[in-house]
Amino acid sequence: MAEKAPSPQERKVAARARLLAAADELFYREGVQAVGIDRVIQHAGVAKATLYSAFGSKEELVRAYLRLRHDATMERMSQELAARYSTARERLVGVFEVQGLSFSDPGFRGCAFISANADAPPPGGAIEQESNDYREWVYSLFFDLATEAGAKDPKGLAKQLVLLYDGAGIGAWMDHDPSAESAARSVAAALVDLAIPAD
């Protein structure tokens, strides 16, 4: 029996997925501003009209790319923290171990949001909006864990750990040094010990 041909809706969904996968690869590797629409279209193997039908503009494709990165980071962090650690205090430090899982990936190019912002157009666009959402999530991840763990000043501890998180990612990328994870984890453990009384 012959295979059923995909419906127009299924073809549209598949083309959108190919475009987003191409954007994810090219934007992350080379930069959002360096990669034009034509390269994404060619890499995805679709017509230009398909891109505009699926996303409407390059800005919306960039938004979808950053959201994809954000969602993947949140999902990995949530799953790995739950699987590896049993207490909020352990998870506060464990965030750095989970972050470090990507540091030895041959394609690691640092934080997609930092890279996108480095050459972003004027404020107020998709990059700034998606980056703000991502930054709020990073801060709330540390703040919520610090609160749950009983930190005396969860806001202050979260701010310190966010700075350390940023620095670990930049150091691992710029220095080609996956061991930035263990260094950051050691500093995080010291900060957590100072901020949260031992049980």
N, C-alpha and C positions, 0 to 999 in steps of 0.2 A: 504494500500500500504506500502511495506517494506521501511524502511529508507535506503537511499543510503549510502553505505559504504564510509568512507573517502578515498580520493585519497592518494597515497604515499606522495605527496607534503604536503597535509593537515596533515598527520600523523607526518611528519618531523617537520612542524611548531609547532604542538602541543607538541611534545617531547622537542623541543628547549625551548618552553615557560615553560614547567614543570622544566627543568633543571635550567633555569634562576631563576624561583621562588624559587626553593630549595636552590640555591646558595645564593640568596638574604637573605633568612631566616637564613641559617646556618652561612654564612660569617659575617653577621651583628651581630648576637647573640654571636658567639663564636670566631670570628677572621679568617682572610683569611688563615693564616699559620697553625692555629690549626685544620682546617677542610680539610681532604683529599678528593681526587676525589671519592673514593669509597663511602664515606658517602653521597656526593651529589647525586651520581648515585642511591644509595639505596633510599634516600629520594624522589627523583624524580620518581622512579619506572621505570627506563629505563636501557637499556643495555650499557655497557662501550663503545661499538663501536658507539653508538648514540651520546655520549658526544664528542668523537673525530671527528665524522662526522659533528656535529653542530658547534663546537668551535675550534677544532684542538689541544688544550692544556689547561691545568689549567690556564695558564697565560691569555689566551684569554677569558676564562670564567670569570676570575677576572676582566678583562677589561670591559666585557659586564655588569657585576654586578655593577661596579663603574659608568659606563655610565648610567645605569638604575637609580641609586641613584641620579646622577647629573641631569638627565632629569626630574625626579619627583620633585626635589627641585626647579628647575627653573620654572617648570609649576605651582607648588603651589604658589611660590612667586609672579609670574606674575599675576595669577588670583586673589589672595587674596589682593595684593596691589591695583590692579585696582578696585576691588569691595569695598574696605574699605576706600580708601583715594582719594582726588581729586587733590592734588598738590604734586609737587616733594618734597617740604619741609616736608609735612606730611608723605610722603612715606619713606623718609630717616629714620625717627624715627619708622615708621610703620614696617619696615623690622624686627625689634626686636619682635614686637607682632606676626608677621607671623612665625618667627623662633620659638617662644615660644609655638606655637600650638602643637608641637610634644613633648614638655618637660613633659607633664603629661601622655603621652602614656605609658602604663605598659611595653612595649617592648623597650622603648627609651634607647639607649646605646651610646649616643653622636654622634659625627660626624663620618660617615663611612670612610671618607678619613683620618682623624687623626688616627683612629684605624688601618686601613690598612697600614699606613706608620710606625706605631709603631714597627711592626715586619716585615717590608718589606725586600726583598732581596736587593742585591747591586743596586745602582742607575741605571737608564736607562731603566727599564722595564715598564710593563703596569701600575703598581701602580703609579710610579712617573709621567708617561705621563698623565694619567687620573687625578691625583691629581693636576698637573700643570694647566690643563684645568679648573678644578673646582675652583682653587684659582684665576685664571684670571677672571672667571665669578663673583666671590664674590667681588673682587676689582672693576671690571667694573660696577657692580650693584651700589655700593656706589659712585664711581667716576661720573658716568653718572647722577645719581640723584642729587649729589652735584653741578655739573655743571649746570644742568637744574634749580636748585633752586637758583642759583646766588651766590654760595660760593666764597669768596675772594681767597681761596686756596683749590680748590676741591681735589687736589692730597693729601694734608696734612690731610684734613677732612676724605677722604676715608680711608687713612691709619689708622687713629684713630678708625674709626668705624669698620673696619675689625678686629682690635685687640679686640675691645669690643664684636663683634659678636663671635669670637673664644672663648673668655673668658666666655661669657654667656652659650654657648653650653657645655663647659667643666664643668663649675660650676653646671649647672642643672643636668648633668650626675653624676659627682663624689660626689656631695653633696645630690643627690636625692631631688633636690629643684627646682620645677617648677617656684618658684617666682624669680628665676634668670632673667627671662624675664622682669618683671616689674622693677627690679633694673637696668638692662642694658638699658631699655627704658628711664628711668629717666636720666641716665648719657648721653645717646645719645641726648636727648632733650636739655640738657645743652650745649653739644658740638655744636649742630646745632645752638642754639641761639647765641653762641659766634662767630660762623663762618659765619653766614648768617644774614645780617642786616634785621630787621623787616621791613615789607612793610609800 
